[in-house]
Amino acid sequence: MSRRNLTSGSPNSLDEESNPFNDQRSYSDSESDSDFNRTGHHNTNNNNNNSSSSNNNDAQMNNVNNPANDIMASSANNASKPYIDYSGFYSQQNSNSNINSVNNSVSNIQNPASNQNNVNNNIANTPISPNTPSNPHESLIPHEFDRYPSLSNGGNQRVASMAFSINSRNSLLGGPGANAHNKSSDMSDTSSMSDRSTNPFLIDADFSPFGGYPASSFPLHIDEKEPDDYLHNPDPIEDAKYDHGRMMFDLKTMDKRSGFGLVGLVCLLIGAIMVFVVYPVLTYSGILDKSAPVTYEILTKYTYPQLSAIRTSLVDPDTPNSALTKTARDGSKWNLAFSDEFNKEGRTFYDGDDQFFLAPDFHYAATNDLEWYDPYASSTANGSLNLRMDAYKNHDLFYRSGMVQTWNRLCFTQGNLEVGVMLPNYGNVTGLWPGIWTMGNIARTGYLATSDGVWPYSYEECDAGITPNQSSPDGISYLPGQRLNSCTCKGEDHPNRGTGRGAPEIDALEGEMDTTLGVGVASQSLQMAPYDIWYYPDYDFVEIHNSSISSMNTYTGGPFQQAVSATSTMNITWYEFGDTGGVHQFQKIGFEYLNDNDDGYIQWFIGDDPTLTIHAKALHPNGNIGWRRITKEPMSINLNLGISNNWAYIDWASLHFPMTMRIDYVRIYQPEGEENMGCDPEDYPTYDYIQDHLNAYSNPNLTSWEDAGYSFPKNKLTGGCT
């Protein structure tokens, strides 16, 4: 098949292309030819008809210096070849068999002496193109490559470029334009063929007619295909067919690597479907569940609609009418301000579960307890709150128990606290530490950083009582001093500056056991600071109501608190396992107090019988300290079942785990017209102070105020005010 002639000329035949003496000549070779003619060697002017004058010689020399004119003359004499024939790399391809042969044969090239006259005549007769560079050196600059040259645009420039290529090639191959001293100019056709095959640099002489680029770098004909032609010559029809069947085409033509990738992708999709769809369906439907049926305890038979446990009043609707009022010590009627009967079964006390009570999740390190308080151990069942202790390892402690507290949820200021309780285990076994007690809301139970410097202070003076160790070198006190005293400097950290604040403790019950009598004992006490000398209050203002069952506690305090306390015996039927006959029942225990500075008092009771009364005057000034007042702080409630070597001897063999402390109800009564329920009263606020120090109030592992990142405020007594 013939090729499209992109140069508008006919390429040479294979025989012609094989001749190394291509008639392309460089500008430098033309210069050599001119010198050669001027010296008389092969002077073709002697064979020409006329042109001996100097003008004709100059014209001929000018034509020699512009070899493009030779090409122009050749194209004018041969209509089928308007330009010089290309004899480069692509003329050697098989596709040139149908292209016209070049009229100038190889014999003309091999006899430059006989052909020189014709060349000079062509040069002389060919008009100089207006685009021919006037400066010969300009022809050295290659033109921009055009893969498909057009005859109509820039033809003369291409002619000049082609002429330059001819001279350049002849210079390299030793043709007519080569230096006269070059021996290759006299070589035969045979030797030229040998040179082409043996000289590796001759391939570089195959210059393209388009600006001097190597012709071997560019295909010149449309049928000369390259592997990447499909990238440069898009076919809209083929592309549309490919897009229509892209997937099938890709599947048919994919290689082994792509096939493995497709298989991997399919496996990944199948695996994802199995893991995230099939397996969950099988698991949910029970097909894969081969385990035995699980048994669990039903806490209650009742069902509750949503939000049914939300209380709308402080008084529990289940409270009997007979308990709505209570007769106080002075005979007046106090009204029920709060009650919780715990009749709703299945209540839990995790954080957020209940309005009034919270079951903490911590270790009570203040008394070196052996149990971990876990919310799981606190719940309601059978009409009571159950605090269960069992021998279950928890947080590297071997026992787990329950506590509930009302800190920052439910507080009261003066009144009567009454709790119906059944104590755990047997009444004649020592070791457990059940507690029903209250503490000022400014400290949080179990969070030692919050109680640092406020427990168990109830003091409004500005004297030695607020200083560390009570300013006494005899070791009567190890307390750090009252942090929130009444003489705090202006601008210092204090909830209400000018008022002495603290967290005194009033215990309605701390259970123990009389090993001599073999019965349970209830310790009921007030714990306060600063201390009397030898921790003795004025007993003239302390009452024991029934000495047959109650007596003053021989323990009156130590370096960390002063305790005004009485112990009272209890019936063993008030315990979980009762007596030998199995009789067990609840008993009410509590205290009543008024916080008046003159007529205030605290009175404890078991059942309906008072046991101990402390009057306000019993805490008058003593030594270097002033009045200790009956607390005016809002008091929070704590109910817990603990075990510790700090409290009593533990008879491990007689402890029958699990053991449960049961609370039947909690009720608070207050004088009519003096009801004060809440943890943030106006004259003793706590909320803002707590919010400003949440780090201390939310981390039970902090043991001091400084550990929480705070400092004791300065006061006027010890100096530092500005």
C-alpha positions, 0 to 999 in steps of 0.5 A: 500500500502506498503512503500518503506523501506528506512532503508533497514529494516522492521519496527515494527508493530503497536503493537510492536511500542506501546511498550515503552520499545524500544530496543534502548539504550543510551551510558549512559544506557549501562554503567548502564547495565554494572554496573548492571551485575558486581553487579550480578543482572540478571547476564546472564553469569551464564546461558551461556555455558562457559565464566568464565575467566577474558578475556571472561568477559572483552570481554563481558563487551566490547560488552556491552559497544558497543551496536552497536555490538548487532545490528550487530549480530542481523542483521547477524542472520536475513537476512531479517533485516540486521540492527536493526528494526526501531520502531519510529513514522513513523512505526505507520502510516497506510502504515506499514500494509504490512511491515514484522513484527519484529522477536523480539517480545514484550515479549522478551523486557518485559523479559529482564532477560531471554533475557539478555543471548541472547543479551550478546551472540550477543554482544560477537559474533558480530565483532566490526566495524572498524567505531565504535567509540573507545571512547564511548562518540563519539557516542553522536555526531549526524551524518549529517541528510540524508533523503534517507540513502544508505546502501553502504556508511557509513553503519557502522556509521548509525549502531552505531548511531542507537545503540546509539538511542536504548540505549537513548530511553531505558534510557528514557523509563526505558528499559533494559539499564535503571538504576537499581533503576528506577522502570519503568524497572519492569513495565508491558506492560500495565503500559508502554502503560499507561506511553506513553499516560500520559507522554508528554515527551515520544514523544521526545524519538522517535528518528530518526535512522539518527543521533539522529534527532526527527523522527517526523520531517522527513517523511521516506517514499515516500507516506507520502505527505506533503502540500509543497512537490510540492515546493521541488519535481518539476515535469517537465511535470506538470510544462510544462502543467502549463506554457502552460495554466498558465492564465486559471489555475490562473483564475480557482484557484484564491481566492476571494481577487485575483478576486477583484484585477483583477476586479480593474485592469480591471476597472483601464484600462477601466477608463484610456482608457476613460480618455486618449482616448475616452474623447479626441476624443469626445472633439476634434470631437465636440460631447461633445461641447454644448456651443454656437459659439464663436465670435472673432475679426479678426485683419487682412484679410491678411495671412502671410507665416512663417517668413514673418514679419522678416525685412531685413533692418532698413527702412520699405519697406512701407515707401513712397519715399517722406519720405526717406530724411528730411531737417535739421535745417541747411538746409542739407539733412539727410537720413532716417536711420530707419522707421516702418510704422506699415502697417502689421496688427496683429502684437503683441509685446510680448517678442520675437514677434518683432525685434524692439519693445517690449510691457512690462508687468509691473506697471510703479511705477516711476510716480505712474501710475494707469494702468498696462501695458499689452502686450495685449493692444499693437497691429497693426490694420488699418495701425497703432500701437494701444495702448489701455487703458480700464477700465479692472482690472489687477494686482489689478489695475483698468486700463490696457494700452499699452506701447512699447519700443525699449530698447536694440533693437533699439537705435540711437545717434543724429538725427531726431526722427519723429512720426506720432500720433493721441492722445486718447480721446477728445482734451479738456478733461484732465486726460490722459498722452500720451508720446513719449520720449527717454532715454539713453540705460544704463537705462531701462524704468520702471526698477528703479534699472537700473536708480538709479544713471544714470537718468537723468545725462549727465555729464562728469566732476568730481566735486560736480555734481557727489556727492549725493544731489549735495553736496548742503544742501538746498535740490536742489537735492535728487539724489544719485550722478552719479554712472558712473562718469568720475573719477571712480577708477581703477578696479571699475564697469564701462562700459568704465572708464574715461567717464561720463555715464548717461541716460538723457531724451528727451521728444518729447511729453507729452500730457496734456490739457489747461483747460482755452482754452479747447485745448490739450497741448504738453509738449516738454522737456529735463530732465537732471542732475546735476542742475542749480541754481533754475533749470534755464538754460541760457535762452539767448541760448533758442529759442521759435519759435512761441510764439503764440502757444508755451511758456516756461513751468513754471515748470523747475524742482525739486529735481529729475530732471531739465527740460528745457521745452516748451508747445505748443497748439494742434489742437483738430482734432489730437485726437481720437474722433476729434471735434464735426464734427468727424474730426480726423487726425494724426500729426507728432511730434518729435525733432532733435539734434546734440551732438557737445559740441560747436554747438550742439542743440536740436530742437522740432517741431510739424508738420513742425514747430519748437517750441523750441530750446536749444543750447549747450551753455545754459547748461554751468557751473553754481554755483558748477557744470560744463558743462552739455552736449547734450547727446552722449548716444545711445537713446532708444524710448518709446511710451505709454499711461498712467494715473496718478494723478502725471501728471494732474487733471483727469476728470473721467466723461469725459473719454470714455473707451476704449481709443486708442493712435495711432501711424502711423509711427516712422522714424529716420533721421541722417546726411549723413556719421554720421549714428549711429544706435545701442544700443552698440556703440564703444565709449558708450558701453552698452551691456556688462554692461547690461549682467553683471547686468541682475538681475537689468535689468530683475526685474522691482520690484527692486527699487535701485541698492543696491536692485539688489545686486550691489554697487556704484563704488568708485571715486577719488573725494570722496576717496576710491581709492587704 
